[in-house]
Amino acid sequence: MSILVIAEHDNNSLKAATLNVVTAALQLGSDVEVLVAGAGCGAAAEEAAKVAGVTKVLVADNAAYAHQLAENVSLLVAELGKGYSHILAPSTSNGKNTLPRVSALLDVAQISDIISVESADTFKRPIYAGNVIATVQSEDAIKVITVRGTAFDPAAAEGGSAAVEAVATASDAALSTFVSEEIAKSDRPELTSAGIVISGGRGMQNGDNFELLYTVADKLGAAVGASRAAVDAGFVPNDMQVGQTGKIVAPDLYVAVGISGAIQHLAGMKDSKVIVAINKDEDAPIFQVADYGLVADLFDALPELSAAL
């Protein structure tokens, strides 16, 4: 029973989420292969070959996959995927964009955002913003699955020695064209892989006040996130959003500042190992999930915290 993992990468290196998916794949079987589709992606493929547990790396190096457009990559995955029992990808923007197309092309149901592998055909996944964990069983010959990375430990990035094999297939659906991208530059850790995350909500009042969070984050070596309310209000860009419709995080320490604790936000961070809440409303729902709570005005608490650090 062979399992195919769709690597997430930037052509130069693997994204951390790929390692979490490999762990999930290894719970399904020992024959785990990784597909690296891109252009000039040899370095990412070599990195994938070193991941512990990977038996083979397939490299589709073609201009059609340069920006990993879902329309093109899905055709490739659907063609290759016919020879596998399971196709897995991270439950990221790319994975959520590509795998539904793959499942449609293969005429099978997709199993989304799994958090546990029960057996080769049975999985657990959260529904209703994580308030219910559903156990789902698939009878499809090919299981197409997105994996919630925070639910699985990353596979070891070193220790493997997988064979690297070129894939000649070049699929261009001619349905979309890459125009441009704007990449946010930051010295802080990436939000979904950071060990410490500090997030601000509507209580921050405006974008300028997020500087208070940035100051603390820089001292802690933390990533900075935000609630949907803060993003919708225009305080910060939407790539900082943590929650059901944003990014799912599970750091060692999560600090929620001025966040009420709406269920949509909790769905994205409640698996954090230690949760600290700072809010002046003692009845805020966030305190129900917090390990430590401080009822205080954030404009007093944050400067004091920064000074103490």
C-alpha positions as CSV (number, residue, x, y, z in Angstrom):
1,M,0.0,0.0,0.0
2,S,1.8,3.1,-1.3
3,I,1.1,6.6,0.1
4,L,1.8,9.8,-1.9
5,V,2.6,13.0,0.0
6,I,2.3,16.3,-1.9
7,A,5.3,18.4,-0.7
8,E,4.8,22.0,0.2
9,H,7.9,24.0,-0.8
10,D,9.2,27.2,-2.3
11,N,11.4,25.4,-4.9
12,N,14.4,25.9,-2.7
13,S,13.3,24.2,0.5
14,L,10.5,22.2,2.1
15,K,7.9,23.9,4.2
16,A,7.6,22.5,7.7
17,A,4.1,21.3,7.1
18,T,5.4,18.6,4.8
19,L,7.1,16.9,7.7
20,N,3.9,16.7,9.7
21,V,2.1,15.1,6.7
22,V,4.9,12.5,6.4
23,T,4.3,11.5,10.0
24,A,0.6,11.0,9.2
25,A,1.5,9.0,6.1
26,L,3.8,6.7,8.1
27,Q,0.9,5.8,10.3
28,L,-0.8,4.4,7.2
29,G,2.1,2.4,5.9
30,S,5.8,2.2,5.4
31,D,5.9,2.9,1.7
32,V,5.7,6.7,1.7
33,E,6.7,8.6,-1.5
34,V,6.9,12.4,-1.8
35,L,6.0,14.5,-4.9
36,V,7.9,17.7,-5.4
37,A,6.3,19.7,-8.2
38,G,7.9,23.0,-9.2
39,A,10.5,24.6,-11.4
40,G,14.2,24.5,-10.4
41,C,13.1,22.6,-7.4
42,G,16.1,20.2,-7.2
43,A,17.1,21.6,-3.8
44,A,13.7,20.9,-2.3
45,A,13.7,17.4,-3.7
46,E,17.1,16.7,-2.2
47,E,15.8,17.9,1.2
48,A,12.7,15.7,0.8
49,A,15.0,12.7,0.2
50,K,16.6,13.2,3.6
51,V,13.3,13.0,5.5
52,A,13.2,10.0,7.7
53,G,10.7,7.4,6.5
54,V,10.4,8.6,2.9
55,T,11.2,5.8,0.4
56,K,11.1,7.7,-2.9
57,V,10.9,11.3,-4.1
58,L,9.2,12.1,-7.4
59,V,10.4,15.3,-9.0
60,A,8.2,17.1,-11.5
61,D,10.5,20.0,-12.6
62,N,8.7,22.0,-15.2
63,A,7.7,25.6,-15.9
64,A,4.1,24.6,-15.7
65,Y,4.6,24.0,-12.0
66,A,6.8,27.0,-11.3
67,H,4.2,28.7,-9.0
68,Q,2.4,25.5,-8.1
69,L,-0.9,26.6,-9.6
70,A,-3.6,24.3,-8.4
71,E,-5.1,23.9,-11.9
72,N,-1.8,22.4,-13.2
73,V,-0.6,20.5,-10.1
74,S,-4.0,18.8,-9.6
75,L,-3.8,17.3,-13.1
76,L,-0.3,15.9,-12.3
77,V,-1.4,14.5,-8.9
78,A,-4.5,12.9,-10.3
79,E,-2.5,11.2,-13.0
80,L,0.2,9.9,-10.7
81,G,-2.3,9.3,-7.9
82,K,-4.0,6.4,-9.6
83,G,-1.1,4.1,-8.5
84,Y,-1.5,4.9,-4.8
85,S,-3.9,4.0,-2.0
86,H,-3.7,7.4,-0.3
87,I,-2.8,10.9,-1.4
88,L,-2.0,13.4,1.4
89,A,-1.3,17.1,1.5
90,P,-1.0,19.7,4.3
91,S,-4.3,21.4,5.2
92,T,-2.8,24.8,4.1
93,S,-4.0,27.2,1.4
94,N,-2.2,25.3,-1.3
95,G,-3.5,21.9,0.0
96,K,-7.0,23.1,0.3
97,N,-6.8,24.5,-3.2
98,T,-5.3,21.5,-4.9
99,L,-6.7,18.4,-3.3
100,P,-10.4,19.0,-3.9
101,R,-9.6,19.2,-7.6
102,V,-7.7,16.0,-7.4
103,S,-10.6,14.2,-5.6
104,A,-12.9,15.4,-8.3
105,L,-10.6,14.2,-11.1
106,L,-10.4,10.8,-9.4
107,D,-14.1,10.8,-8.6
108,V,-13.6,10.1,-5.0
109,A,-14.6,11.9,-1.8
110,Q,-12.0,14.1,0.0
111,I,-11.4,13.7,3.7
112,S,-10.4,17.1,5.1
113,D,-8.3,18.3,7.9
114,I,-7.7,15.0,9.7
115,I,-6.2,15.0,13.2
116,S,-5.9,11.3,13.8
117,V,-5.3,8.1,11.7
118,E,-7.4,5.3,13.2
119,S,-6.8,2.8,10.4
120,A,-6.1,2.7,6.7
121,D,-9.7,3.8,5.9
122,T,-10.8,5.5,9.2
123,F,-9.8,9.0,10.4
124,K,-10.8,11.6,12.9
125,R,-11.5,15.2,11.9
126,P,-12.9,18.3,13.7
127,I,-16.3,19.7,12.7
128,Y,-18.4,22.6,14.0
129,A,-15.3,24.7,14.7
130,G,-13.7,21.9,16.6
131,N,-16.6,21.4,19.0
132,V,-17.2,17.9,17.6
133,I,-14.7,15.3,16.5
134,A,-16.1,13.2,13.7
135,T,-14.8,9.7,12.9
136,V,-15.1,9.1,9.2
137,Q,-14.6,5.9,7.2
138,S,-14.0,5.9,3.5
139,E,-14.6,3.0,1.1
140,D,-13.0,4.8,-1.9
141,A,-10.1,2.9,-3.5
142,I,-8.0,6.0,-3.3
143,K,-8.2,8.2,-0.2
144,V,-7.5,11.9,-0.8
145,I,-6.7,13.6,2.5
146,T,-5.7,16.9,3.9
147,V,-3.8,16.8,7.2
148,R,-3.9,19.3,10.0
149,G,-0.2,19.7,10.7
150,T,-0.6,20.8,14.3
151,A,-2.1,17.4,15.2
152,F,1.0,15.4,14.1
153,D,4.6,15.7,15.2
154,P,7.0,16.5,12.4
155,A,9.1,13.7,10.9
156,A,12.8,13.9,11.3
157,A,14.3,16.2,8.6
158,E,17.5,14.1,8.5
159,G,18.2,10.4,8.5
160,G,16.5,9.3,5.3
161,S,18.1,8.3,2.0
162,A,15.3,8.1,-0.5
163,A,15.8,7.6,-4.2
164,V,15.0,10.6,-6.4
165,E,13.1,10.0,-9.6
166,A,12.2,12.5,-12.3
167,V,8.6,12.7,-13.6
168,A,8.3,13.7,-17.2
169,T,4.6,14.6,-17.1
170,A,4.0,18.2,-17.8
171,S,0.3,19.3,-17.3
172,D,-0.8,22.8,-18.2
173,A,-4.5,23.2,-17.9
174,A,-4.3,26.7,-19.5
175,L,-7.0,27.9,-17.1
176,S,-4.9,30.3,-14.9
177,T,-1.8,32.4,-15.2
178,F,0.5,33.5,-12.5
179,V,0.6,37.4,-12.3
180,S,2.5,38.4,-9.3
181,E,3.0,37.9,-5.6
182,E,3.9,40.0,-2.6
183,I,5.8,38.2,0.1
184,A,5.8,39.7,3.5
185,K,9.4,39.9,5.0
186,S,9.8,39.4,8.7
187,D,12.6,38.5,11.1
188,R,10.0,36.8,13.3
189,P,9.2,33.1,13.1
190,E,6.5,31.9,10.7
191,L,3.1,31.9,12.4
192,T,2.2,28.2,12.0
193,S,5.7,26.9,13.0
194,A,6.5,29.3,15.9
195,G,7.0,28.0,19.4
196,I,5.5,31.1,20.9
197,V,2.7,33.2,19.4
198,I,1.3,36.4,20.7
199,S,-2.0,37.6,19.1
200,G,-4.1,40.7,19.3
201,G,-7.8,41.3,18.9
202,R,-10.3,44.0,18.6
203,G,-9.2,45.3,22.0
204,M,-6.0,46.6,20.3
205,Q,-8.2,49.4,18.9
206,N,-6.0,50.1,15.9
207,G,-3.1,48.8,13.9
208,D,-0.6,51.2,15.4
209,N,-1.1,49.7,18.8
210,F,0.1,46.3,17.5
211,E,3.6,47.8,18.0
212,L,3.1,46.9,21.6
213,L,2.8,43.3,20.6
214,Y,5.7,43.5,18.2
215,T,7.9,44.8,21.0
216,V,7.0,41.9,23.3
217,A,7.2,39.4,20.5
218,D,10.8,40.5,19.5
219,K,11.9,39.9,23.1
220,L,10.3,36.5,23.3
221,G,11.3,35.4,19.8
222,A,7.6,35.0,19.0
223,A,5.4,35.2,16.0
224,V,2.5,37.7,16.0
225,G,-1.1,36.8,15.1
226,A,-4.5,38.4,15.2
227,S,-8.1,37.5,15.6
228,R,-10.5,37.8,12.7
229,A,-12.1,40.9,14.3
230,A,-8.7,42.7,14.2
231,V,-8.2,41.6,10.6
232,D,-11.7,42.6,9.4
233,A,-11.2,46.0,11.1
234,G,-8.1,46.6,9.0
235,F,-5.6,46.6,11.9
236,V,-3.3,44.0,10.3
237,P,-3.1,42.0,7.1
238,N,-5.1,38.8,6.8
239,D,-2.1,36.5,6.7
240,M,-1.8,37.1,10.4
241,Q,-5.3,35.7,11.2
242,V,-5.5,32.8,13.6
243,G,-8.8,30.9,13.6
244,Q,-11.1,28.6,11.8
245,T,-10.9,30.7,8.6
246,G,-7.3,31.7,9.2
247,K,-4.2,29.7,10.3
248,I,-4.3,26.8,12.8
249,V,-1.5,27.1,15.4
250,A,-0.4,24.9,18.3
251,P,2.6,26.6,19.9
252,D,4.2,25.8,23.2
253,L,2.9,29.2,24.4
254,Y,0.0,31.2,23.1
255,V,-0.7,34.7,24.4
256,A,-4.1,36.2,23.6
257,V,-4.3,40.0,24.1
258,G,-7.5,41.9,23.8
259,I,-9.2,38.8,22.3
260,S,-12.7,37.9,23.6
261,G,-12.5,34.3,22.6
262,A,-15.1,33.8,19.9
263,I,-15.4,30.1,18.9
264,Q,-14.0,30.9,15.5
265,H,-10.7,32.0,17.1
266,L,-10.6,29.2,19.6
267,A,-10.8,26.7,16.8
268,G,-7.4,27.9,15.5
269,M,-5.4,28.0,18.8
270,K,-7.0,25.8,21.5
271,D,-4.5,23.0,21.0
272,S,-1.7,25.3,22.2
273,K,0.2,23.7,25.1
274,V,-0.1,26.8,27.4
275,I,-2.6,29.6,26.8
276,V,-2.3,33.0,28.5
277,A,-5.1,35.5,28.2
278,I,-5.0,39.3,28.9
279,N,-8.4,41.0,28.8
280,K,-10.0,43.7,30.9
281,D,-13.4,41.8,30.7
282,E,-13.3,39.1,33.4
283,D,-16.2,37.4,31.7
284,A,-14.5,37.0,28.3
285,P,-14.9,33.5,27.0
286,I,-11.1,33.3,26.4
287,F,-10.6,32.8,30.1
288,Q,-12.5,29.5,29.9
289,V,-9.7,27.9,27.8
290,A,-6.7,29.9,29.2
291,D,-4.2,28.2,31.6
292,Y,-3.4,31.6,32.9
293,G,-5.5,34.7,32.8
294,L,-4.8,38.4,33.6
295,V,-7.8,40.7,34.0
296,A,-6.2,44.0,33.1
297,D,-6.1,46.8,30.6
298,L,-3.7,45.6,27.9
299,F,-2.3,49.2,27.5
300,D,-1.0,48.9,31.0
301,A,-0.1,45.2,31.0
302,L,1.9,45.1,27.7
303,P,4.4,47.9,28.7
304,E,4.9,46.3,32.1
305,L,5.4,42.9,30.5
306,S,7.9,44.3,28.0
307,A,9.8,46.1,30.8
308,A,10.0,42.9,32.8
309,L,11.4,41.0,29.8
